[in-house]
Amino acid sequence: MTDNALMSISYASGLAHASRAAPHLASDAVEQALARLGDTRAAAVLLFLSADFAHDPRPALVAAARAAQTIAVAGCTALGVMNEDDWLLDTPAAAVMLLRELPGSGDQAAQPRLTLAAPNTIDLAWLDDQPIRYGGVAGDPTGVGPYKVWRQSQICPDGRCEMILPTSDIALSRGMAPISPAFVVTEIEGFDLKTLNGRLAAATLRRSLDHLPALHELALATLDENDRPLDCWPLVSLNPDSGVTVAARLLPGQRVAWMRRSATAALAEMRAIADAPAPAAALMFACAARGPSLHDGQDKEWQTLTRAWPGTPLAGFYGNGQISHLGGSNRLLHQSVVLAQLA
């Protein structure tokens, strides 16, 4: 590769893993990415660490900052991490994306914001502030923490961070398929869905399934005038009165359908995303229930993307939630993959 070709590269990723969580994994990943970048320093580092680092990631942050020669290190801990070379779960690991330059100031209020947060610190009012957010929620195998989020090489005490990147597009895969016909909401009380088509809500759900799976695999979709899904809302609980608590305020008369996670639907959506021209780089935020959990131990969605975009720098993680902009507002999602394309 010529010097001119190297200078045209704006992003590069790195990935390192070992049998224990040691700070050098962060610097190893950075040094690997610097070699790809063809430089000795970077303007900024996105650093995603496996949950093994969550008790005290500060030595790893220092190692990454020193290796990249910048304090602009942002990221979080996660269930697993990835780049374009591999995805890793259940092992101490570090993934990085290096930026050769920081984006110009411009009209920052209108630019999409990469947003990272710990599950216990998400404030929906904060989430919906500013025009467009995308990103992921820190995760771990237990779902109870600890979680860490950092920016400028420092742990964020409020468990949240955001930054502006040159984002050209944000794609979303919900990985859900309908399992029922369309229904009309006929009775609602707060977040409790009481009846659909005059029938008890839980009864319509049970009749749509051979057996009831874990609740996190299910959702309720609101439909457009052609009965196509608009939004998928998580189910919070099945209630003793045969109502269903849904994470949305529905209205009588709305058309809805029950949904269930689907490996077939997930792969079809990722293939559609991968049909687009390859970006300069990409960030991938996947639900822990997607990837290998959905595809018999293999992340076929990651494979679809990396095969379609060979050589495109990629970094991301498996987390406890995803963030994307839908229907004019920022949403906290589950069972999803959010893919940000960088220019």
FIMI-541457 format. One record per residue (C-alpha): residue number from 1; residue in one letter; x, y negated, z negated. Coordinates in Angstrom, 1 decimal. Each point is the difference from the previous one (the first is absolute). Example, Ala and Ser with C-alpha at 12.3 -4.5 7.8 and 13.67 -1.06 7.14 Angstrom:
// residues 2
 kolmi drenvex     xx     yy     zz
     1       A   12.3    4.5   -7.8
     2       S    1.4   -3.4    0.7
// end
This chain:
// residues 343
 kolmi drenvex     xx     yy     zz
     1       M    0.0    0.0    0.0
     2       T    1.4   -3.4    1.0
     3       D    0.4   -3.0   -2.4
     4       N   -2.8   -1.8    1.8
     5       A   -2.4    3.0   -0.4
     6       L    0.8    0.1   -3.7
     7       M   -0.7   -3.7   -0.4
     8       S   -3.4    0.5    1.6
     9       I   -1.1    2.3   -2.9
    10       S   -2.0   -1.9   -2.6
    11       Y   -0.9    3.0   -2.2
    12       A    1.5    3.2   -1.2
    13       S   -1.0    2.7   -2.5
    14       G    1.8    2.4   -2.3
    15       L   -1.0    3.0   -2.1
    16       A    1.9    1.8   -2.7
    17       H   -0.8    2.7   -2.5
    18       A    1.6    2.2   -2.7
    19       S   -0.7    2.3   -2.8
    20       R   -0.2   -2.9   -2.5
    21       A   -1.1   -3.6    0.0
    22       A    3.3   -1.9    0.2
    23       P    0.6   -3.6    1.0
    24       H    2.3    1.0    2.8
    25       L   -3.0    1.3    2.0
    26       A   -1.2   -3.6    0.5
    27       S    3.5   -1.1    1.1
    28       D    0.4    3.1    2.2
    29       A   -3.2   -0.8    1.8
    30       V    1.0   -3.6    0.5
    31       E    3.4    0.9    1.3
    32       Q   -1.6    2.4    2.5
    33       A   -2.3   -2.7    1.2
    34       L    2.8   -2.6    0.2
    35       A    1.9    2.4    2.3
    36       R   -3.0    0.1    2.2
    37       L   -0.4   -3.7   -0.2
    38       G    3.6   -0.5    1.1
    39       D    0.7   -2.4   -2.8
    40       T    1.4   -0.2   -3.5
    41       R   -2.9   -1.8   -1.7
    42       A   -3.7   -0.6    0.4
    43       A   -2.3   -2.9   -0.6
    44       A   -2.6    2.1   -1.8
    45       V   -0.6    3.6   -1.2
    46       L   -3.2    1.9   -0.5
    47       L    0.9    2.7   -2.4
    48       F   -2.4    2.8   -0.9
    49       L    1.0    2.4   -2.8
    50       S   -1.5    3.3   -1.0
    51       A   -1.8    0.1   -3.3
    52       D    3.1    1.6   -1.6
    53       F    1.4   -3.6   -0.3
    54       A   -3.2   -1.5   -1.6
    55       H    1.3   -0.1   -3.6
    56       D    2.9   -2.4    1.0
    57       P    0.6   -0.8    3.6
    58       R    2.2   -3.0   -0.8
    59       P    3.4    1.7    0.6
    60       A   -1.3    1.2    3.5
    61       L   -1.1   -3.6    0.8
    62       V    3.4   -1.3   -0.9
    63       A    1.6    2.7    2.1
    64       A   -2.2   -0.9    3.0
    65       A    0.6   -3.7   -0.4
    66       R    3.8    0.4   -0.2
    67       A    0.1    2.3    3.0
    68       A   -2.1   -2.4    2.1
    69       Q    1.6   -3.1   -1.4
    70       T   -3.4   -1.6   -0.7
    71       I   -2.3   -0.4   -3.0
    72       A   -3.0    0.1    2.3
    73       V   -1.0    3.6   -1.0
    74       A   -3.7    0.8   -0.2
    75       G   -1.9    3.3   -0.4
    76       C   -1.5    2.4   -2.5
    77       T    0.1    3.6   -1.3
    78       A   -2.1    2.6    1.8
    79       L   -1.0    3.7    0.1
    80       G    2.2    0.5    3.0
    81       V    1.9   -2.1    2.6
    82       M    0.8    0.2    3.7
    83       N    1.8   -1.4    3.0
    84       E    0.1    1.0    3.7
    85       D    2.4    2.8   -0.8
    86       D   -2.0    1.9   -2.7
    87       W   -2.6   -0.2   -2.7
    88       L    0.7    1.1   -3.6
    89       L   -2.2    1.1   -2.9
    90       D    0.9    1.5   -3.3
    91       T    3.6   -1.0    0.1
    92       P    1.9   -3.1   -1.2
    93       A    0.3   -2.2    3.1
    94       A    0.4   -3.6    1.3
    95       A   -1.2   -1.4    3.3
    96       V    0.9   -3.5    1.3
    97       M   -0.8   -2.3    2.8
    98       L    2.6   -2.8    0.6
    99       L   -0.9   -3.3    1.7
   100       R    2.8   -1.8    1.8
   101       E   -1.8   -3.3   -0.4
   102       L   -2.8   -1.4   -2.1
   103       P   -3.0   -1.3    1.9
   104       G   -0.3   -3.8    0.6
   105       S   -2.2   -2.1   -2.2
   106       G   -2.7   -0.9    2.5
   107       D   -3.6    0.0   -1.1
   108       Q    0.5    2.5   -2.8
   109       A   -3.6   -0.3   -1.3
   110       A   -1.3    1.7    3.2
   111       Q    2.6    2.8    0.1
   112       P   -0.7    3.5   -1.2
   113       R    1.6    0.9   -3.3
   114       L    1.6    3.3   -0.9
   115       T   -1.6    0.8   -3.4
   116       L    1.2    2.5   -2.6
   117       A   -1.6    0.6   -3.3
   118       A   -0.1    2.5   -2.9
   119       P   -3.4    1.7   -0.4
   120       N   -0.6   -1.5   -3.5
   121       T    0.7   -3.6    1.1
   122       I   -2.3   -0.4    3.0
   123       D   -2.3   -3.0   -0.3
   124       L   -2.6    0.0    2.7
   125       A   -0.2   -3.8   -0.1
   126       W    3.7   -0.2    0.6
   127       L   -0.1    2.7    2.6
   128       D   -2.6   -2.0    2.1
   129       D    2.0   -3.3   -0.4
   130       Q    1.7   -1.2    3.1
   131       P   -1.0    1.1    3.5
   132       I    1.5    3.4    0.8
   133       R    1.7    2.6   -2.2
   134       Y    1.3    3.4    0.8
   135       G    2.2    2.5   -1.9
   136       G   -0.2    2.6   -2.7
   137       V   -0.5    0.9   -3.6
   138       A    2.8    1.5   -2.0
   139       G   -0.4    3.6   -1.0
   140       D    1.2    3.0   -1.9
   141       P   -0.9    3.7   -0.3
   142       T   -2.1   -0.5   -3.2
   143       G   -2.0   -3.0    1.0
   144       V    0.7   -1.7   -3.3
   145       G    3.4   -1.6    0.5
   146       P    2.3   -1.5   -0.8
   147       Y    0.1   -2.1    3.1
   148       K    2.4   -2.7    1.0
   149       V   -0.2   -2.8    2.6
   150       W    2.9   -2.4    0.8
   151       R    0.9   -3.1    1.9
   152       Q    3.2   -2.0    0.3
   153       S    1.7    3.0   -1.7
   154       Q   -2.0   -0.5   -3.2
   155       I   -2.9    2.0   -1.5
   156       C   -3.3   -1.8    0.5
   157       P   -1.5   -0.4   -3.5
   158       D   -3.5   -0.2    1.4
   159       G    0.5    3.2    2.2
   160       R   -0.6   -1.8    3.3
   161       C    2.0   -1.5    2.8
   162       E   -0.6   -1.4    3.4
   163       M    2.1   -1.2    2.9
   164       I   -0.5   -1.3    3.5
   165       L    1.5    2.1    2.8
   166       P   -0.2   -0.5    3.8
   167       T   -3.0    2.3    0.4
   168       S   -1.4    0.5    3.5
   169       D   -2.8    2.5   -0.8
   170       I   -1.5    2.0   -2.9
   171       A   -1.6    3.3    0.9
   172       L   -2.2    2.2   -2.3
   173       S   -0.8    3.7   -0.1
   174       R   -2.8    0.9   -2.4
   175       G    0.2    3.7    0.6
   176       M   -3.7    0.5   -0.6
   177       A   -2.7    1.8    2.0
   178       P   -3.8   -0.1   -0.4
   179       I   -1.6    3.0   -1.7
   180       S   -3.6   -1.2    0.1
   181       P   -2.5   -1.8    2.2
   182       A   -0.7   -3.7   -0.5
   183       F   -2.1   -0.9   -3.0
   184       V   -1.7   -3.2   -1.1
   185       V    0.7   -1.4   -3.5
   186       T   -3.4   -0.1   -1.7
   187       E    1.0   -0.6   -3.6
   188       I    3.1   -1.5   -1.6
   189       E    0.8   -1.2   -3.5
   190       G    3.2   -1.9   -0.3
   191       F    2.7    2.4    1.3
   192       D   -2.3    3.0   -0.5
   193       L   -1.5    1.4    3.2
   194       K   -3.3    1.5   -1.1
   195       T   -1.8    1.2    3.2
   196       L    0.6    0.4    3.7
   197       N   -3.1    0.4    2.2
   198       G   -1.9    0.2   -3.2
   199       R    2.0    3.1   -1.2
   200       L    2.4    0.2   -2.9
   201       A    3.4   -1.1    1.2
   202       A    2.0    2.8   -1.6
   203       A   -2.5    2.5    1.6
   204       T    0.7   -1.3    3.5
   205       L    3.7    0.3   -0.6
   206       R   -0.2    3.6   -1.3
   207       R   -2.1    1.0    2.9
   208       S    2.7   -1.3    2.4
   209       L    2.6    2.4   -1.4
   210       D    0.5    3.7   -0.5
   211       H    1.8   -0.7   -3.2
   212       L    0.8   -3.3   -1.8
   213       P    3.7   -0.9    0.3
   214       A    1.9   -2.3   -2.3
   215       L   -1.7   -3.4    0.0
   216       H    3.1   -1.8    1.3
   217       E   -0.4    1.9    3.3
   218       L   -3.4   -1.6    0.6
   219       A   -1.3   -3.4    0.9
   220       L   -3.1   -1.9    1.1
   221       A    0.2   -1.9    3.3
   222       T   -2.1   -2.9    0.9
   223       L   -1.1    0.2    3.6
   224       D   -0.4   -2.5    2.9
   225       E   -3.1   -0.3    2.2
   226       N    1.4    3.0    2.0
   227       D    0.6    2.1   -3.1
   228       R    3.7   -0.4    0.2
   229       P    1.9   -0.3   -3.3
   230       L    0.9   -3.5   -1.0
   231       D    1.4    0.5   -3.5
   232       C    0.7    3.1   -2.1
   233       W   -0.5   -0.5   -3.7
   234       P    1.4    2.4   -2.7
   235       L   -2.5    1.9   -2.2
   236       V    0.5   -0.8   -3.7
   237       S   -2.2    2.7   -1.6
   238       L   -3.0    2.3    0.4
   239       N   -2.4   -0.9   -2.7
   240       P   -2.4    2.0   -2.2
   241       D   -3.0   -1.7    1.6
   242       S    1.2    1.2    3.5
   243       G    1.1   -3.4    0.9
   244       V    3.5   -0.7    1.4
   245       T    2.2   -2.9   -1.1
   246       V    1.7   -1.5    3.0
   247       A    2.9   -2.5    0.0
   248       A   -2.1   -2.5    2.0
   249       R   -3.1   -2.2   -0.5
   250       L   -2.5    1.4    2.5
   251       L   -3.3   -1.4    1.1
   252       P   -3.4    1.6    0.6
   253       G   -0.5    0.6    3.7
   254       Q    3.7    0.6    0.8
   255       R    0.8    3.0    2.1
   256       V    2.6    2.3   -1.5
   257       A    1.5    3.5    0.4
   258       W    2.0    2.4   -2.2
   259       M    3.7    0.5    1.0
   260       R    2.7    2.5   -0.8
   261       R    3.7   -0.1    0.6
   262       S    1.0    1.8    3.2
   263       A    3.3    1.1    1.3
   264       T   -1.4    0.0    3.5
   265       A   -1.3   -3.6   -0.3
   266       A    3.3   -1.1   -1.6
   267       L    2.1    1.3    2.8
   268       A   -2.2   -1.4    2.7
   269       E    0.2   -3.5   -1.6
   270       M    3.8    0.3   -0.3
   271       R    0.3    1.0    3.6
   272       A   -2.0   -3.0    1.0
   273       I    2.3   -2.3   -2.0
   274       A    3.1    1.7    1.5
   275       D   -1.3   -0.7    3.5
   276       A    0.8   -3.6   -0.4
   277       P    3.5   -1.3    1.1
   278       A    2.7    0.6   -2.6
   279       P    0.5   -3.1   -2.2
   280       A    3.4   -1.3   -1.2
   281       A   -0.6    1.8   -3.3
   282       A   -2.8    1.4   -2.0
   283       L   -1.1    0.4   -3.7
   284       M   -2.2    2.9   -0.9
   285       F   -2.0    0.2   -3.2
   286       A   -1.7    3.4   -0.4
   287       C   -2.4    1.4   -2.6
   288       A    1.5    2.8   -2.0
   289       A   -2.9    2.1    1.2
   290       R    1.0   -0.4    3.6
   291       G    3.1    1.2    1.8
   292       P    1.1    3.4   -1.3
   293       S   -2.9    0.3   -2.4
   294       L   -2.4   -0.1    2.9
   295       H    2.0    1.9    2.6
   296       D    1.1    3.2   -1.8
   297       G    3.3   -1.3   -1.3
   298       Q    1.1   -1.9    3.1
   299       D   -0.5   -3.7    0.6
   300       K   -1.4    0.3    3.5
   301       E   -1.1   -3.6    0.0
   302       W    3.6   -1.2   -0.6
   303       Q    1.1    2.5    2.7
   304       T   -2.5   -1.5    2.5
   305       L    1.3   -3.5   -0.6
   306       T    3.7    0.7    0.0
   307       R   -0.2    2.2    3.2
   308       A   -2.0   -2.7    1.8
   309       W    2.4   -2.8   -1.2
   310       P    3.5    1.7    0.0
   311       G    2.7   -2.2   -1.4
   312       T   -2.5   -2.6   -1.5
   313       P    1.2   -0.9   -3.5
   314       L   -2.7    1.1   -2.5
   315       A   -0.3   -0.1   -3.8
   316       G   -2.8    0.6   -2.4
   317       F   -1.3    2.1   -2.8
   318       Y   -2.8    2.2   -1.3
   319       G   -2.0   -1.9   -2.7
   320       N   -3.1   -0.2   -2.1
   321       G   -1.9   -2.3    2.4
   322       Q    0.3   -2.1    3.1
   323       I   -0.7   -3.7    0.7
   324       S   -1.4   -1.3    3.3
   325       H   -2.1   -2.8    1.4
   326       L   -3.5    1.2    1.1
   327       G   -3.2   -1.9    0.9
   328       G    1.5   -3.3   -1.0
   329       S    1.3    1.0   -3.4
   330       N    2.9    1.9   -1.5
   331       R   -0.9    3.4   -1.2
   332       L    1.5    2.6   -2.4
   333       L   -0.3    3.3    1.9
   334       H    0.4    3.7   -0.7
   335       Q    0.7    3.0    2.2
   336       S    1.4   -2.3    2.6
   337       V    3.2   -0.9    1.9
   338       V    0.9   -3.6    0.6
   339       L    2.6   -0.6    2.7
   340       A    1.5   -3.5    0.4
   341       Q    1.8   -0.7    3.3
   342       L    2.9   -2.5   -0.3
   343       A    1.0   -2.3    2.8
// end
